[in-house]
Amino acid sequence: MKKIKIIGLTGTNGAGKGEAAAFFRRHGYESYSLSDILREELHRRGLALTRDNLIKIGNELRQKYGADILARRTWSRIKSQAVIDSIRNPGEVAFFRRQAQFILLAIDAPVEIRFQRILNRGRAESVQTLAEFKAKEDQEKSTNPNHQQLQACLALADYLIINDGTLEEFYQKLARFL
């Protein structure tokens, strides 16, 4: 039986993972975010949707149910080729590699560009200074197997895409994976 094609997205905050997911969606891929599982859990518990709460609940779920819990819960929803955003733990990468024809794309950009993108989003939860932005980012670089391990996921990526140009240039870089 042929395995479903899955494109996983990992990368730093503000690098363009959401834009990459939208690109693949426009080209016929189902789109999922591991963060959707966390948002549902926050809603169920009546907690505010903040980046800190997303990180806290994600770490809690991984601790209780295993490092691949978000991947397992998302996998049960996938019906055909898909793009999956917000992969932040090596357990999630390992799970998808076992289940599907899987490639992991790491999306990154210089920190100053990413910070400006975050400010431009205008979300209430966004940080106000570059120093705050960098401090929040450090929280995602844990070595605890049940926490976010962004650096480890970046190292596991099959391809690194630097998104430091125009949107059209970014789309051209993504098009080779269709």
FENZILIN-V38098 format. One line per field, one symbol per residue. psi: psi as a letter, one per 30 degrees, with the letter a starting at -180 (. if undefined). A space follows every 10 residues. Layout:
psi->???
This chain:
psi->kkkkkkjkkl llkgfgeeee eeeeefggkl klkffeeeee eeeefglkjl eeeeeeeeee eeeeflfgee eeeeeffkfa klkjlhjgkf eeeeeeeffl jkkkkkkllk eeeeeeeeef egkefllfle eeeeeeeffg hlfkfglkie eeeeffkekk jjigbleeee eeeeffg.
